[in-house]
Amino acid sequence: MNETKITKYRWTICALLFFATTVNYLDRQVLSLLHTQLEAEFNWTNSDYANITAAFQFVYALSMLFAGRIVDKMGTKWGYAVAIIIWSLGAILHAKAIPLGHGMVSLLGIVGITGVSFSVLGFILSRAVLAIGEAGNFPAAIKATAEYFPKKERSLATGIFNSGANVGAVLAPLTVPWIAFHYGWESSFVIIGAVGFLWLILWFIFYEIPAKQKRLSAAELAYITNDPDEVNNVPSNPHAKTEKVSWAKLFKYRQTWAFTFGKFMTDGVWWFFLFWLPSYLHVQYGLDNTEIMLPLAVLYSMTMIGSVGGGWFPMYFMNKGYTAYDGRMKAMLIIALFPLVVLLAQPLGHLTVWIPVVLIGIGASAHQAWSANIFTTVSDMFPQKAIGSVIGIGGMAGGLGGVVISKLGGALFDHYKALGHIQTGYTIMFAICAVAYLLAWMVMKTLVPNYKPITNL
């Protein structure tokens, strides 16, 4: 074997992260695609559905705070494995949401709490388990990316694995309605949820930290670890103890607050698109579960371009001499302009359903491009021992932003539905989604105007 050749095994790890993220979004999308069917079966209001999605986002937010620290403590290999086991079981648990809800209502009745919808409660509990597990995906994936890629390649690698979210969002409408139609809605949760265990087998076969990875050439290991732009390189000793960094210490840095605010402002936009677009197409355009398959597949296929292209985009500026962070922020400013086209979705939507599909697709693509870069700002500025924790803090903020968006959306849709003009509710929500990125960028740039790595943790 020629040890001077830089092999490409790191991209195998990227493929595993892509697969896991695909499964992650497949599992969380099943409910949104069955929303109209479950709404009719259990007589849900928009606020009921909003409460179910908000519960997922709230538990996800809290879990993200701890997920990053757990991944830092357990290490990427076992942290990721435990996360996908929990979320796969949580996904399957949705099939038993009704008996679970009945059981919980009975328990609540013993303590005098009545009037709770058993179906809503059952799905809330199922979503909570799913959220606890899914919270581990991005801290573990970003940590694995920092382990296996030099800084200049991280946003591209992040963009590639993050595009798994888009693939999951494309595959879901192509598979879930078909499974539900032929085998029942319960089977959709079971079959899709079980896919995570297939990934688990591949993860244990192919993943190990670079210092212990026998499939890496010496040249590739040196390429990964001897990064001249890195603040703290990957430790050469795989058994070295990782120092714990307190949350209180991390919150002293503006870099933490910049990432946290950026996630709070923008994550909810993606959650909104993910959880409410099927309902939007059904309510405003009368499309049923099978008819929304093509528009959603087209829309989320567009987002793959945004994810991979957004990951590559900062490299254009880095090649012109910008630091990794400054090049990333310049790219993110340009990316933040694209969601503004979503403002036209409702004014032009009367012409054809494909206008809002394409415009929202551009906005969702911009989100994925933004996401590929905002995650990587953490590894630009923080040492590896703190990456999982900072990602967790930002993820918690993003989840709370999602709670706000879901609750606001549900309240607006019920309000304007009662007035006979639910379209106004969507107009307001699309306007919020359109401007969120520019506001986030301005605050982030104000907090951290120039590249300033953390070296004293």
DRENDO-1510 file (C-alpha; in Angstrom, 1 decimal, always signed):
<recs>
REC; n; res; u; v; w
REC; 1; MET; +0.0; +0.0; +0.0 .
REC; 2; ASN; +1.3; +3.4; -0.9 .
REC; 3; GLU; +1.2; +5.3; +2.4 .
REC; 4; THR; +2.0; +8.7; +0.7 .
REC; 5; LYS; -1.3; +8.6; -1.1 .
REC; 6; ILE; -4.2; +10.5; +0.6 .
REC; 7; THR; -7.0; +8.0; +0.5 .
REC; 8; LYS; -10.7; +9.0; +0.7 .
REC; 9; TYR; -12.0; +6.9; +3.6 .
REC; 10; ARG; -13.3; +10.0; +5.3 .
REC; 11; TRP; -16.0; +10.2; +2.6 .
REC; 12; THR; -17.2; +6.7; +3.7 .
REC; 13; ILE; -17.9; +8.2; +7.1 .
REC; 14; CYS; -19.7; +11.1; +5.4 .
REC; 15; ALA; -21.9; +8.6; +3.6 .
REC; 16; LEU; -22.8; +7.0; +6.9 .
REC; 17; LEU; -23.7; +10.4; +8.4 .
REC; 18; PHE; -25.8; +11.1; +5.2 .
REC; 19; PHE; -27.7; +7.8; +5.7 .
REC; 20; ALA; -28.3; +8.5; +9.4 .
REC; 21; THR; -29.7; +12.0; +8.6 .
REC; 22; THR; -31.9; +10.5; +5.9 .
REC; 23; VAL; -33.4; +8.0; +8.4 .
REC; 24; ASN; -33.7; +10.8; +11.0 .
REC; 25; TYR; -35.9; +12.9; +8.7 .
REC; 26; LEU; -37.8; +9.9; +7.3 .
REC; 27; ASP; -38.9; +9.1; +10.9 .
REC; 28; ARG; -39.9; +12.6; +11.8 .
REC; 29; GLN; -41.8; +13.3; +8.6 .
REC; 30; VAL; -44.2; +10.3; +8.8 .
REC; 31; LEU; -46.6; +12.2; +11.1 .
REC; 32; SER; -46.9; +15.3; +8.9 .
REC; 33; LEU; -47.8; +13.1; +5.8 .
REC; 34; LEU; -50.5; +11.3; +7.8 .
REC; 35; HIS; -51.7; +14.5; +9.4 .
REC; 36; THR; -54.9; +14.9; +7.3 .
REC; 37; GLN; -55.8; +11.2; +7.7 .
REC; 38; LEU; -55.2; +11.3; +11.5 .
REC; 39; GLU; -57.0; +14.6; +11.8 .
REC; 40; ALA; -60.1; +13.2; +10.2 .
REC; 41; GLU; -59.9; +9.9; +12.2 .
REC; 42; PHE; -59.4; +11.6; +15.6 .
REC; 43; ASN; -61.1; +14.9; +15.0 .
REC; 44; TRP; -58.0; +17.0; +15.6 .
REC; 45; THR; -57.9; +20.8; +15.3 .
REC; 46; ASN; -54.9; +22.7; +13.9 .
REC; 47; SER; -54.0; +23.5; +17.5 .
REC; 48; ASP; -54.1; +19.8; +18.4 .
REC; 49; TYR; -51.6; +19.1; +15.7 .
REC; 50; ALA; -49.6; +22.1; +16.7 .
REC; 51; ASN; -49.5; +20.8; +20.3 .
REC; 52; ILE; -48.2; +17.4; +19.1 .
REC; 53; THR; -45.5; +19.0; +16.9 .
REC; 54; ALA; -44.6; +21.6; +19.5 .
REC; 55; ALA; -44.2; +18.8; +22.1 .
REC; 56; PHE; -41.7; +17.1; +19.8 .
REC; 57; GLN; -39.8; +20.3; +19.3 .
REC; 58; PHE; -39.8; +21.2; +23.0 .
REC; 59; VAL; -38.5; +17.8; +24.1 .
REC; 60; TYR; -36.0; +17.9; +21.2 .
REC; 61; ALA; -34.8; +21.3; +22.4 .
REC; 62; LEU; -34.3; +20.2; +25.9 .
REC; 63; SER; -32.7; +17.0; +24.8 .
REC; 64; MET; -30.3; +18.8; +22.4 .
REC; 65; LEU; -28.9; +20.7; +25.4 .
REC; 66; PHE; -27.8; +17.3; +27.0 .
REC; 67; ALA; -27.3; +15.4; +23.7 .
REC; 68; GLY; -24.2; +17.3; +22.9 .
REC; 69; ARG; -22.6; +16.7; +26.3 .
REC; 70; ILE; -23.6; +13.0; +26.2 .
REC; 71; VAL; -22.0; +12.6; +22.8 .
REC; 72; ASP; -18.9; +14.4; +24.1 .
REC; 73; LYS; -18.8; +12.1; +27.1 .
REC; 74; MET; -19.7; +8.8; +25.4 .
REC; 75; GLY; -17.7; +9.5; +22.2 .
REC; 76; THR; -19.1; +9.7; +18.7 .
REC; 77; LYS; -19.3; +5.9; +18.1 .
REC; 78; TRP; -21.5; +5.0; +21.1 .
REC; 79; GLY; -23.2; +8.4; +21.4 .
REC; 80; TYR; -24.6; +8.1; +17.8 .
REC; 81; ALA; -25.5; +4.4; +18.3 .
REC; 82; VAL; -27.6; +5.1; +21.4 .
REC; 83; ALA; -29.3; +8.0; +19.7 .
REC; 84; ILE; -30.5; +6.0; +16.7 .
REC; 85; ILE; -31.7; +3.1; +18.9 .
REC; 86; ILE; -33.8; +5.5; +21.0 .
REC; 87; TRP; -35.3; +7.4; +18.0 .
REC; 88; SER; -36.0; +4.2; +16.0 .
REC; 89; LEU; -37.9; +2.7; +19.0 .
REC; 90; GLY; -39.7; +6.1; +19.4 .
REC; 91; ALA; -40.7; +6.0; +15.7 .
REC; 92; ILE; -42.1; +2.5; +16.0 .
REC; 93; LEU; -43.9; +3.5; +19.3 .
REC; 94; HIS; -46.2; +5.8; +17.2 .
REC; 95; ALA; -48.0; +2.7; +16.0 .
REC; 96; LYS; -49.1; +2.1; +19.6 .
REC; 97; ALA; -50.0; +5.8; +20.3 .
REC; 98; ILE; -53.7; +5.1; +20.7 .
REC; 99; PRO; -53.5; +2.4; +23.4 .
REC; 100; LEU; -50.7; +4.4; +25.0 .
REC; 101; GLY; -52.9; +7.4; +25.0 .
REC; 102; HIS; -55.8; +5.5; +26.6 .
REC; 103; GLY; -53.5; +4.2; +29.3 .
REC; 104; MET; -52.2; +7.7; +30.1 .
REC; 105; VAL; -55.7; +9.2; +30.1 .
REC; 106; SER; -56.7; +6.5; +32.7 .
REC; 107; LEU; -53.7; +7.3; +34.9 .
REC; 108; LEU; -54.6; +11.0; +34.6 .
REC; 109; GLY; -58.2; +10.2; +35.6 .
REC; 110; ILE; -57.0; +8.6; +38.8 .
REC; 111; VAL; -55.5; +12.0; +39.9 .
REC; 112; GLY; -58.5; +13.9; +38.8 .
REC; 113; ILE; -57.3; +15.2; +35.4 .
REC; 114; THR; -60.0; +14.8; +32.7 .
REC; 115; GLY; -60.9; +16.0; +29.3 .
REC; 116; VAL; -57.5; +15.1; +27.7 .
REC; 117; SER; -57.7; +13.7; +24.2 .
REC; 118; PHE; -56.2; +10.2; +24.3 .
REC; 119; SER; -55.1; +10.4; +20.7 .
REC; 120; VAL; -53.3; +13.7; +21.1 .
REC; 121; LEU; -51.6; +12.5; +24.4 .
REC; 122; GLY; -50.5; +9.2; +22.8 .
REC; 123; PHE; -48.9; +10.9; +19.9 .
REC; 124; ILE; -47.3; +13.5; +22.2 .
REC; 125; LEU; -45.7; +10.8; +24.3 .
REC; 126; SER; -44.5; +8.9; +21.2 .
REC; 127; ARG; -43.0; +12.1; +19.7 .
REC; 128; ALA; -41.3; +12.8; +23.0 .
REC; 129; VAL; -39.3; +9.5; +22.8 .
REC; 130; LEU; -38.5; +10.2; +19.1 .
REC; 131; ALA; -37.3; +13.6; +20.0 .
REC; 132; ILE; -35.0; +12.4; +22.8 .
REC; 133; GLY; -33.2; +10.1; +20.3 .
REC; 134; GLU; -33.2; +12.4; +17.3 .
REC; 135; ALA; -31.6; +15.2; +19.3 .
REC; 136; GLY; -28.3; +13.1; +19.2 .
REC; 137; ASN; -28.1; +13.1; +15.4 .
REC; 138; PHE; -26.5; +16.5; +14.7 .
REC; 139; PRO; -24.2; +16.8; +17.7 .
REC; 140; ALA; -22.8; +13.4; +16.8 .
REC; 141; ALA; -22.6; +14.0; +13.0 .
REC; 142; ILE; -20.9; +17.4; +13.5 .
REC; 143; LYS; -18.5; +15.9; +15.9 .
REC; 144; ALA; -17.7; +13.0; +13.5 .
REC; 145; THR; -17.2; +15.6; +10.7 .
REC; 146; ALA; -14.7; +17.5; +12.9 .
REC; 147; GLU; -12.9; +14.3; +13.6 .
REC; 148; TYR; -12.6; +13.1; +10.0 .
REC; 149; PHE; -12.3; +16.4; +7.9 .
REC; 150; PRO; -9.9; +19.3; +7.9 .
REC; 151; LYS; -11.6; +22.7; +8.4 .
REC; 152; LYS; -11.6; +23.6; +4.7 .
REC; 153; GLU; -13.7; +20.5; +3.8 .
REC; 154; ARG; -16.1; +20.6; +6.8 .
REC; 155; SER; -18.9; +22.7; +5.3 .
REC; 156; LEU; -18.9; +20.6; +2.2 .
REC; 157; ALA; -19.0; +17.4; +4.2 .
REC; 158; THR; -21.7; +18.9; +6.4 .
REC; 159; GLY; -23.7; +20.0; +3.3 .
REC; 160; ILE; -23.5; +16.5; +1.9 .
REC; 161; PHE; -24.6; +14.7; +5.1 .
REC; 162; ASN; -27.2; +17.4; +5.8 .
REC; 163; SER; -28.7; +16.8; +2.4 .
REC; 164; GLY; -29.8; +13.5; +3.9 .
REC; 165; ALA; -32.6; +15.6; +5.5 .
REC; 166; ASN; -33.8; +16.4; +2.0 .
REC; 167; VAL; -33.5; +12.9; +0.7 .
REC; 168; GLY; -35.5; +11.8; +3.7 .
REC; 169; ALA; -38.1; +14.5; +3.0 .
REC; 170; VAL; -38.3; +13.3; -0.6 .
REC; 171; LEU; -38.5; +9.6; +0.2 .
REC; 172; ALA; -41.2; +10.1; +2.9 .
REC; 173; PRO; -44.0; +11.3; +0.6 .
REC; 174; LEU; -43.1; +8.6; -1.9 .
REC; 175; THR; -43.4; +5.8; +0.6 .
REC; 176; VAL; -45.5; +6.7; +3.6 .
REC; 177; PRO; -48.8; +7.3; +1.9 .
REC; 178; TRP; -48.4; +4.1; -0.1 .
REC; 179; ILE; -47.6; +2.1; +3.0 .
REC; 180; ALA; -50.5; +3.7; +4.9 .
REC; 181; PHE; -52.9; +3.0; +2.1 .
REC; 182; HIS; -52.0; -0.7; +1.7 .
REC; 183; TYR; -51.1; -1.7; +5.3 .
REC; 184; GLY; -52.6; +1.0; +7.6 .
REC; 185; TRP; -51.1; +4.1; +9.2 .
REC; 186; GLU; -49.6; +2.1; +12.0 .
REC; 187; SER; -47.4; +0.1; +9.6 .
REC; 188; SER; -45.9; +3.3; +8.2 .
REC; 189; PHE; -44.4; +4.1; +11.6 .
REC; 190; VAL; -43.2; +0.5; +12.2 .
REC; 191; ILE; -41.6; +0.0; +8.7 .
REC; 192; ILE; -39.9; +3.4; +8.5 .
REC; 193; GLY; -38.8; +3.2; +12.1 .
REC; 194; ALA; -37.1; -0.1; +11.6 .
REC; 195; VAL; -34.7; +1.2; +9.0 .
REC; 196; GLY; -32.5; +2.8; +11.7 .
REC; 197; PHE; -31.4; -0.6; +12.9 .
REC; 198; LEU; -30.0; -1.4; +9.5 .
REC; 199; TRP; -27.8; +1.8; +9.8 .
REC; 200; LEU; -26.7; +0.7; +13.2 .
REC; 201; ILE; -25.1; -2.5; +11.7 .
REC; 202; LEU; -23.2; -0.4; +9.1 .
REC; 203; TRP; -22.1; +2.1; +11.8 .
REC; 204; PHE; -20.4; -0.5; +13.9 .
REC; 205; ILE; -18.7; -2.1; +10.9 .
REC; 206; PHE; -17.2; +1.1; +9.4 .
REC; 207; TYR; -16.8; +3.7; +12.1 .
REC; 208; GLU; -13.9; +4.2; +14.5 .
REC; 209; ILE; -12.1; +7.4; +15.5 .
REC; 210; PRO; -9.4; +8.3; +13.0 .
REC; 211; ALA; -6.5; +7.5; +15.4 .
REC; 212; LYS; -7.8; +3.9; +15.7 .
REC; 213; GLN; -9.2; +3.6; +12.2 .
REC; 214; LYS; -7.3; +0.8; +10.3 .
REC; 215; ARG; -8.8; +1.7; +7.0 .
REC; 216; LEU; -7.2; +5.1; +6.9 .
REC; 217; SER; -3.8; +5.5; +5.2 .
REC; 218; ALA; -1.1; +7.3; +7.2 .
REC; 219; ALA; -1.3; +10.1; +4.6 .
REC; 220; GLU; -5.0; +10.6; +5.0 .
REC; 221; LEU; -4.7; +10.6; +8.8 .
REC; 222; ALA; -2.0; +13.3; +8.6 .
REC; 223; TYR; -4.2; +15.3; +6.2 .
REC; 224; ILE; -7.1; +15.2; +8.7 .
REC; 225; THR; -5.1; +15.8; +11.9 .
REC; 226; ASN; -2.4; +18.2; +10.7 .
REC; 227; ASP; -4.8; +21.0; +9.7 .
REC; 228; PRO; -2.9; +24.4; +9.8 .
REC; 229; ASP; -6.2; +26.2; +10.3 .
REC; 230; GLU; -7.3; +24.0; +13.2 .
REC; 231; VAL; -7.6; +25.5; +16.7 .
REC; 232; ASN; -7.0; +22.2; +18.5 .
REC; 233; ASN; -6.3; +19.2; +16.3 .
REC; 234; VAL; -7.6; +15.8; +16.8 .
REC; 235; PRO; -5.7; +14.2; +19.7 .
REC; 236; SER; -3.1; +11.7; +18.6 .
REC; 237; ASN; -3.8; +9.6; +21.6 .
REC; 238; PRO; -7.2; +7.8; +21.2 .
REC; 239; HIS; -7.3; +7.0; +25.0 .
REC; 240; ALA; -6.7; +10.6; +26.1 .
REC; 241; LYS; -9.2; +11.9; +28.6 .
REC; 242; THR; -11.4; +14.7; +27.3 .
REC; 243; GLU; -11.7; +17.6; +29.6 .
REC; 244; LYS; -15.3; +18.6; +30.5 .
REC; 245; VAL; -16.2; +22.2; +29.5 .
REC; 246; SER; -19.0; +23.7; +31.6 .
REC; 247; TRP; -22.0; +25.4; +30.0 .
REC; 248; ALA; -21.5; +28.4; +32.2 .
REC; 249; LYS; -18.0; +28.8; +30.7 .
REC; 250; LEU; -19.3; +28.4; +27.1 .
REC; 251; PHE; -22.0; +31.1; +27.7 .
REC; 252; LYS; -19.3; +33.6; +28.4 .
REC; 253; TYR; -18.3; +33.7; +24.7 .
REC; 254; ARG; -20.1; +35.7; +22.1 .
REC; 255; GLN; -19.4; +32.9; +19.6 .
REC; 256; THR; -21.8; +30.7; +21.6 .
REC; 257; TRP; -24.5; +33.4; +21.6 .
REC; 258; ALA; -24.1; +34.0; +17.9 .
REC; 259; PHE; -24.6; +30.4; +17.0 .
REC; 260; THR; -27.5; +30.1; +19.5 .
REC; 261; PHE; -29.3; +33.1; +18.2 .
REC; 262; GLY; -28.8; +32.0; +14.6 .
REC; 263; LYS; -30.3; +28.6; +15.3 .
REC; 264; PHE; -33.2; +30.0; +17.3 .
REC; 265; MET; -34.2; +32.3; +14.4 .
REC; 266; THR; -33.9; +29.9; +11.5 .
REC; 267; ASP; -34.5; +26.3; +12.7 .
REC; 268; GLY; -38.2; +27.0; +13.2 .
REC; 269; VAL; -38.5; +27.8; +9.5 .
REC; 270; TRP; -37.4; +24.4; +8.5 .
REC; 271; TRP; -39.6; +22.8; +11.1 .
REC; 272; PHE; -42.5; +24.8; +9.7 .
REC; 273; PHE; -41.9; +23.7; +6.2 .
REC; 274; LEU; -41.4; +20.1; +7.3 .
REC; 275; PHE; -44.5; +19.8; +9.5 .
REC; 276; TRP; -47.0; +22.1; +7.8 .
REC; 277; LEU; -46.4; +22.0; +4.0 .
REC; 278; PRO; -48.5; +18.8; +3.5 .
REC; 279; SER; -51.4; +20.5; +5.3 .
REC; 280; TYR; -50.9; +23.7; +3.3 .
REC; 281; LEU; -51.1; +21.8; +0.0 .
REC; 282; HIS; -54.2; +20.0; +1.3 .
REC; 283; VAL; -56.0; +23.0; +2.8 .
REC; 284; GLN; -55.3; +25.6; +0.2 .
REC; 285; TYR; -55.1; +23.5; -3.0 .
REC; 286; GLY; -57.3; +20.5; -2.1 .
REC; 287; LEU; -54.5; +17.9; -2.7 .
REC; 288; ASP; -54.9; +14.6; -1.0 .
REC; 289; ASN; -52.1; +12.3; +0.4 .
REC; 290; THR; -51.3; +10.8; -3.0 .
REC; 291; GLU; -51.5; +14.1; -4.9 .
REC; 292; ILE; -49.0; +15.9; -2.7 .
REC; 293; MET; -46.3; +13.3; -3.4 .
REC; 294; LEU; -45.0; +14.9; -6.5 .
REC; 295; PRO; -45.0; +18.6; -5.4 .
REC; 296; LEU; -43.2; +17.6; -2.1 .
REC; 297; ALA; -40.8; +15.4; -3.9 .
REC; 298; VAL; -39.9; +18.2; -6.3 .
REC; 299; LEU; -39.6; +20.8; -3.5 .
REC; 300; TYR; -37.4; +18.7; -1.3 .
REC; 301; SER; -35.3; +17.6; -4.3 .
REC; 302; MET; -34.5; +21.2; -4.8 .
REC; 303; THR; -33.2; +21.5; -1.3 .
REC; 304; MET; -30.5; +18.9; -2.0 .
REC; 305; ILE; -28.9; +21.4; -4.3 .
REC; 306; GLY; -29.0; +24.0; -1.6 .
REC; 307; SER; -27.4; +21.7; +1.0 .
REC; 308; VAL; -24.5; +20.6; -1.2 .
REC; 309; GLY; -24.1; +23.9; -3.0 .
REC; 310; GLY; -24.2; +25.8; +0.3 .
REC; 311; GLY; -21.6; +23.6; +1.7 .
REC; 312; TRP; -19.3; +24.3; -1.2 .
REC; 313; PHE; -20.0; +28.0; -1.5 .
REC; 314; PRO; -17.7; +29.3; +1.3 .
REC; 315; MET; -14.8; +27.5; -0.3 .
REC; 316; TYR; -15.1; +30.0; -3.1 .
REC; 317; PHE; -14.3; +32.8; -0.7 .
REC; 318; MET; -11.6; +30.8; +1.2 .
REC; 319; ASN; -9.8; +30.3; -2.1 .
REC; 320; LYS; -9.7; +34.1; -2.4 .
REC; 321; GLY; -7.9; +34.4; +0.9 .
REC; 322; TYR; -10.7; +34.7; +3.5 .
REC; 323; THR; -10.5; +32.8; +6.7 .
REC; 324; ALA; -12.8; +29.9; +7.1 .
REC; 325; TYR; -15.2; +31.9; +9.3 .
REC; 326; ASP; -15.1; +35.1; +7.3 .
REC; 327; GLY; -15.7; +33.2; +4.1 .
REC; 328; ARG; -18.6; +31.3; +5.7 .
REC; 329; MET; -20.2; +34.5; +6.9 .
REC; 330; LYS; -19.9; +36.2; +3.5 .
REC; 331; ALA; -21.6; +33.1; +1.9 .
REC; 332; MET; -24.3; +33.1; +4.6 .
REC; 333; LEU; -25.2; +36.7; +3.9 .
REC; 334; ILE; -25.8; +35.9; +0.2 .
REC; 335; ILE; -27.7; +32.7; +1.2 .
REC; 336; ALA; -29.9; +34.8; +3.6 .
REC; 337; LEU; -31.3; +36.8; +0.6 .
REC; 338; PHE; -32.8; +33.8; -1.1 .
REC; 339; PRO; -35.7; +33.1; +1.4 .
REC; 340; LEU; -37.1; +36.5; +0.5 .
REC; 341; VAL; -38.7; +35.0; -2.6 .
REC; 342; VAL; -41.1; +33.1; -0.2 .
REC; 343; LEU; -42.9; +36.5; +0.2 .
REC; 344; LEU; -44.3; +35.9; -3.3 .
REC; 345; ALA; -45.7; +32.5; -2.6 .
REC; 346; GLN; -49.2; +33.6; -1.6 .
REC; 347; PRO; -49.6; +36.7; -3.9 .
REC; 348; LEU; -48.8; +34.5; -7.0 .
REC; 349; GLY; -50.2; +31.2; -5.6 .
REC; 350; HIS; -53.5; +31.7; -7.3 .
REC; 351; LEU; -51.9; +31.1; -10.7 .
REC; 352; THR; -50.9; +27.5; -10.0 .
REC; 353; VAL; -49.8; +25.4; -7.1 .
REC; 354; TRP; -46.3; +25.0; -8.7 .
REC; 355; ILE; -45.4; +28.7; -8.0 .
REC; 356; PRO; -45.5; +28.4; -4.2 .
REC; 357; VAL; -43.9; +24.9; -4.5 .
REC; 358; VAL; -40.9; +26.3; -6.4 .
REC; 359; LEU; -40.6; +29.5; -4.3 .
REC; 360; ILE; -40.9; +27.6; -1.1 .
REC; 361; GLY; -38.4; +25.1; -2.5 .
REC; 362; ILE; -35.9; +28.0; -3.1 .
REC; 363; GLY; -36.5; +29.2; +0.5 .
REC; 364; ALA; -36.1; +25.6; +1.9 .
REC; 365; SER; -32.9; +25.2; -0.3 .
REC; 366; ALA; -31.5; +28.4; +1.2 .
REC; 367; HIS; -32.2; +27.0; +4.7 .
REC; 368; GLN; -30.2; +23.9; +4.0 .
REC; 369; ALA; -27.3; +25.9; +2.6 .
REC; 370; TRP; -27.5; +28.1; +5.7 .
REC; 371; SER; -27.6; +25.1; +8.0 .
REC; 372; ALA; -24.5; +23.5; +6.4 .
REC; 373; ASN; -22.6; +26.7; +7.2 .
REC; 374; ILE; -24.0; +27.7; +10.6 .
REC; 375; PHE; -23.1; +24.3; +12.0 .
REC; 376; THR; -19.6; +24.6; +10.8 .
REC; 377; THR; -19.1; +28.0; +12.4 .
REC; 378; VAL; -18.8; +26.1; +15.7 .
REC; 379; SER; -15.9; +23.9; +14.6 .
REC; 380; ASP; -14.3; +27.0; +13.0 .
REC; 381; MET; -14.1; +28.7; +16.4 .
REC; 382; PHE; -14.3; +26.1; +19.2 .
REC; 383; PRO; -11.9; +23.2; +20.1 .
REC; 384; GLN; -13.2; +19.7; +19.5 .
REC; 385; LYS; -13.8; +19.0; +23.2 .
REC; 386; ALA; -16.6; +21.7; +23.2 .
REC; 387; ILE; -18.1; +21.2; +19.8 .
REC; 388; GLY; -20.8; +18.7; +20.9 .
REC; 389; SER; -21.8; +20.9; +23.8 .
REC; 390; VAL; -22.1; +24.1; +21.8 .
REC; 391; ILE; -24.0; +22.3; +19.1 .
REC; 392; GLY; -26.4; +21.1; +21.8 .
REC; 393; ILE; -26.9; +24.6; +23.2 .
REC; 394; GLY; -27.7; +25.9; +19.7 .
REC; 395; GLY; -29.9; +22.9; +18.9 .
REC; 396; MET; -31.9; +23.6; +22.1 .
REC; 397; ALA; -32.4; +27.2; +20.9 .
REC; 398; GLY; -33.4; +26.0; +17.5 .
REC; 399; GLY; -35.9; +23.6; +19.0 .
REC; 400; LEU; -37.4; +26.3; +21.1 .
REC; 401; GLY; -37.7; +28.5; +18.0 .
REC; 402; GLY; -39.5; +25.6; +16.4 .
REC; 403; VAL; -41.9; +25.5; +19.3 .
REC; 404; VAL; -42.7; +29.1; +18.9 .
REC; 405; ILE; -43.3; +28.7; +15.1 .
REC; 406; SER; -45.5; +25.7; +15.5 .
REC; 407; LYS; -47.7; +27.2; +18.2 .
REC; 408; LEU; -48.0; +30.5; +16.4 .
REC; 409; GLY; -48.8; +28.7; +13.1 .
REC; 410; GLY; -51.5; +26.5; +14.8 .
REC; 411; ALA; -53.1; +29.5; +16.5 .
REC; 412; LEU; -53.1; +31.6; +13.3 .
REC; 413; PHE; -54.5; +28.8; +11.2 .
REC; 414; ASP; -57.4; +28.1; +13.6 .
REC; 415; HIS; -58.1; +31.8; +13.9 .
REC; 416; TYR; -58.2; +32.5; +10.2 .
REC; 417; LYS; -60.0; +29.2; +9.4 .
REC; 418; ALA; -62.8; +30.3; +11.7 .
REC; 419; LEU; -62.9; +33.6; +9.7 .
REC; 420; GLY; -63.1; +31.6; +6.4 .
REC; 421; HIS; -59.7; +32.7; +5.1 .
REC; 422; ILE; -56.9; +30.4; +6.3 .
REC; 423; GLN; -54.7; +31.7; +3.5 .
REC; 424; THR; -54.0; +34.8; +5.5 .
REC; 425; GLY; -52.5; +32.7; +8.3 .
REC; 426; TYR; -50.1; +31.1; +5.7 .
REC; 427; THR; -49.2; +34.6; +4.3 .
REC; 428; ILE; -48.2; +35.7; +7.8 .
REC; 429; MET; -46.1; +32.6; +8.5 .
REC; 430; PHE; -44.4; +32.7; +5.1 .
REC; 431; ALA; -43.4; +36.4; +5.7 .
REC; 432; ILE; -41.8; +35.4; +9.1 .
REC; 433; CYS; -39.9; +32.6; +7.3 .
REC; 434; ALA; -38.7; +34.9; +4.6 .
REC; 435; VAL; -37.0; +37.5; +6.8 .
REC; 436; ALA; -35.7; +35.3; +9.6 .
REC; 437; TYR; -32.3; +34.6; +8.0 .
REC; 438; LEU; -31.3; +38.2; +7.3 .
REC; 439; LEU; -32.2; +39.1; +10.9 .
REC; 440; ALA; -30.2; +36.2; +12.2 .
REC; 441; TRP; -27.2; +37.0; +10.1 .
REC; 442; MET; -27.1; +40.7; +11.2 .
REC; 443; VAL; -27.2; +39.7; +14.9 .
REC; 444; MET; -24.5; +37.0; +14.4 .
REC; 445; LYS; -22.2; +39.4; +12.6 .
REC; 446; THR; -22.7; +42.0; +15.3 .
REC; 447; LEU; -21.8; +39.6; +18.0 .
REC; 448; VAL; -18.8; +38.2; +16.2 .
REC; 449; PRO; -17.7; +40.7; +13.5 .
REC; 450; ASN; -14.4; +38.9; +12.8 .
REC; 451; TYR; -12.8; +35.5; +13.1 .
REC; 452; LYS; -11.9; +34.9; +16.7 .
REC; 453; PRO; -11.2; +31.3; +17.7 .
REC; 454; ILE; -11.5; +30.1; +21.3 .
REC; 455; THR; -8.1; +28.9; +22.5 .
REC; 456; ASN; -8.3; +29.1; +26.3 .
REC; 457; LEU; -11.1; +26.6; +27.2 .
</recs>
